[in-house]
Amino acid sequence: MKRRFILLAVLLATVGASILWAAPVVLKLGHGAQATHASHIAGLRFAELVKERTKGQVEVQVFPNRQLGEERDLVEGLQIGTVDFAVVSTGPLGGFVPEVGVVDLPFLFTTAAHAYKVLDGEIGRGILDKFQSRGIIGVAFWENGWRNLSTSKRKVLKPEDLKGLKIRTMENKVHMASFTAAGASPVPMVWGEVYTSLQQGVIDGQENPVVIIHSNALWEVQKYYALTGHFYGSHVFLASKRNLDKLPKDVQKIILDTARELSAFQRDYSKKLEDELIVQLKAKGMDVYEIPNKKAFQDAMQPVYKQFESQFGKALIDKILAAGR
């Protein structure tokens, strides 16, 4: 009997982390975007590849459009283990890892290539690693898109046009400070309340990437859409450390490698979709336009850098800016 037990132990050690379960492990991925968003399409691809690469032993179910809660709910769900993966904007993440807010500084990135260089490199990895102490694995930076300004009352061509306008922002201190510096009145609000608030005139405008404007039919409640590109919007792919640690090491590696690998696919899809949707927004009657002097907005929001310098560190900010030169 003892000999048989030893043989079984040797067999288990040999198979190790690659042991097959009797039934697939089902994991949940939640995000706040619509099913047309690049992050949802990439999420479905993630589920497909994970199932294929684990030989059917891990199935990922993808829940779009806040089905598992608002973004903060999703992040808290990762900590307590009610959610396995979440793809969220940086808005609610400052309350978990303050350093993540550095990527939200206005006009920080000059191009998408500049953003990818920083976020996929040492700086981005350093920020993602800080989530470990909060019971979360920072996996990869995906893309939400360049954030632009929509309004209903008037066209915004210069910072002075923002005076007196109530602009919805995420619950993000950097975003709020940026719009205050530019002369607007920022109103932090969860996304689920935005359409109705615009419809009822509670707020005059909001700021979001093209795909969010289109997928939520904001042309129905907003007339003007200025392509300000004032913030580069990341989507951050996060995993529950508690839940991932329960899986064999080789399965964990497959999951994390797959999510990171899909960053390029997700970003390419995001860019292609954005170009298509700008044409569609114009066809819906929205006045989509370039601002004549982007530098005026950059100058208006510049004081925010000094305001948050002590939190993020001047050296880090300068390093990010230098990467784009």
N, C-alpha and C positions, 0 to 999 in steps of 0.2 A: 504493500500500500504506500509505504514511504517512497519507494522507488518510482512509482507511478506519479506521485505528487511532484517529485523532483523533475521528472520528464515533462510534466505539464508546465512547470515553472520555467523550464528552459525554452519550451515552445513559445510561451507568452513573451519572454524576453527577446526571442529571435524576431517574432512578428512586431513587437514593440508598439510604436505609435500607430502602425498601419492596421491595427485590428479592425475588422469589419463589424459594425453594429447590426443587431437584428432588424432594426428599422431605421430609416434616415433621421438624422437630427434636423429639426426644422428651426430656422433662425429668422428673426424679423428685422427688416430694414425699413425705417421710416424717414420721411422728409416732408417738407411743407409745400413743395412746388406741385404744379399740375402734372398730369400724365404726359403732357407734350414737352416738358422741360428736358434739357439734355441730361440732367442728373437722374431723372427717372429712366430714360432710355439706357443710360450707362448702368443704372441699378439693375435693370432687367438683364443686361449683358453680364453683369457681375454674377447674378444668380445662375445664369446659364453656364458660365465658365466654372464656377465653384462646383456645381453639380457634376459637370463633366470631369473635372480634375480630381474630384474626390470619389469618382466612380459611383455617383448616386448616393453617397453616404451623408451628404449635407445638402439640404434644400433651403434656399433663401426666398422668403416671401417679401415682396416689396409693396409698401403702403404709401401712396402719394397723398398730396393735398391735405396734410394735417390729420390724417385718419388716426394716427397714434398720438395726436396732441400737437400743441404749438411747439416751436423750436426749443424753448426752455424746458418744456415737459419731456421732450425727447432726450435732451442731454441729462436731465435728472434720471430718466428711465435707464440710461446706460449705467449710471452709478449704482442703482439698486437692482439692476438685472432684469427689468421688465421689457427692455428693448435691447437688441443685440448690436444693431448698427444704426447710425443716423448720419444723414447728410444735411448739414445746417449752414446757414450764413454765419458770419462772424459776429453779428449783432448781439446775441445772448451769451457769447463765449467769454466776454471780458469778465463776467462775474465768476468764472471758473479758473481762467488763466488770463490775468490782466495783460500780459505781454502780447497776446494775440491782437490787441487793439492797435498795435503799431502799423499793421497792414491796412488799417482803415483811414490813415491820415490822407487828407485831400490832395489829389494830384501827386501822390507819392510815386506812382509808376508812370513812366512815359509811354510805354507800349506794352502789349501783351507779352512779348518776348522778354522784356525787363521783369515783368511780374513772375513769369515762369522760372527765370534764372534764379530769382531770389527765393521763391516758394519751394522750388524743387532742390535747392541747394542747402548749404550749411545753416543759413538763417532760418529757413522754413522748417528744417528738421529739428533745430533747437527749440522752436516754438511748439511743434507737435509733441516733442518729448516731455514737455512740462505737464501735459495732461495726465501722465502716469500717476502723479501724486494725488490726482483727484479720482482715481479708479477708472480712468478712461484711457484708451489707446488712441493717440493721434496718428491716423494712418496716412492720409494724403490730402493735398489741396486739389480740389476740383474747381470748377468755375461756375459762377452765377452770372457774370458779365459786368460790363461797365455800367455804372449807375448814372441815370440821366433824370432830368427834372420834368415832371408834368404839372400843369396848372390849368385852372378853369377860368379865373377872373381876367387874366391878361397874359400876354406873351412876355416872357422874361428874356431880355437881350443883354442886360447888364446887371451887376449886383444891386444897383439902386432899385431895380424893378421888383426885388424881393421884399422891400420894406412893407410891413403890414400883412404879409401873406403867412397864413398858418400852414406849415409844411409838415406832413407826417414823416417821421423818421423811425428807424428801428430803435429799440431801447439800447442805444449805443452812445456813450458819452462823447466819443470823438465826432460822430456824425452830428449830434446835437450842437456841440460847440462850433462845428464848422458852419452850420447854417445860421447860428446866432451871430458869428463873426461877419457873415455875408449880409446880415440885415434882416433875415427872416425870423419868424417865430416857430421854432421846431416843436412838434407835438409827438412825443413817443407813444407808439400804439402797436398792439399786436396785429398781425396781418389780417386776421379774421374779421376785424372791425373796420378795415379801411374803405372798402367799396361803399358800404352804407354811409359812412362818415363823409365821404366825398359827395355822395348823392344828396345828402341832407345839408351840405354846406358847413358841416362842423369843422372841416379842414378845407383849405383851398387847393392843396396840391400834395404831391408825394414824390419820392424819388426811387427809381427801380430800373433794372435792366429791361431791354426791349421784350424779352420773352415773357417776363412777368406782366408787363403792360398788356401784351396781346392775349395771353392765356386767361387773364382775369377780365377781359373786355373793358378795360379802363377807358377806351375811347368813348364809351357811353356816358361817362361822367367827367371826362377831362378833354379839353379842346386842344391844348398846346403841349408839345413834347420837345423840349430843348435837349439836343445831344451834347450835354455838358461834359460827360465822362468824368465827373468830379471825384468819384471813388471807383477803384477796381474792386468788384465784388467777388470774393472767394466763396466757394462752398467747401466745407471741411468734412471729410469722411472720417467718422469716429466709430470706435468699437467699444463694447463693454468689456473691460478687463476681467471682471468677475466671471462673465460667461465664456469668454474666449479661453481663459485659463483652464476651463473644464475639458477642453478638447485636446486631443493628442497634438504634440508639437508639430508634426509634419502637416497636419490639417490646418493648424494655426498659420503656418508659413504659406500654404496655398492661398488661404483667405487674404492675408495681408499683401502678399505679392500680387495677387489678382487685382485688388483695389488700387494699388499703386500703378500697376501696368495700365489700367483703364483711364488714368488721368489724361493721357494724350488723346484717346478716343473721345472722351467726354468733352474736352476743350474744342476739338475739331468740329464735333457735332454742334456745340454751342455757337461757334462762329458762323457756321453755315446757316443755322437756324436764324440767327440774328439778322443776317443780310436779307433773308427771305421775308422775315416778319416786318421789317421796316417798310418794305413795299406794301405789305398787306395793311399796315396801320394807316398809311397814306390813303389807300383805297377805301378804308372805312371812314375817311373824312377827318382824320386827325392831322393837325398841322405839325408835321415833324420837320425840324429845322436845325441847322448848325448855328451856334452862337458866333457873332462876328469877332469877338475878342475874348478868347479863353483866358488870356493872361490876366484880365481884370478880375476874373473869379479866383484865379490862383492867388493873386495879390490880396484879395479880400479875405481869403481863408488862411493865409500864411501865419497869422498870429497863433493859430491852433498848435503849430509845431512847438512854439515856445511854451505854450500852456501845458503840453504833455511831455515835454523834454525830460523832466525829472522822473516820470513814470517809465518811459521807454528807454531813456538813455540817449544822449546826443550822439554817442559813438555808433550805436546801432542804426539810428536814423540816417546818419551820414553815410554809413556803409551801404544801406539800401539805395540811397540816392546815387551814390558813386557807381553802383552796379549798372545803372542805366545810362551812364555817360560814355 
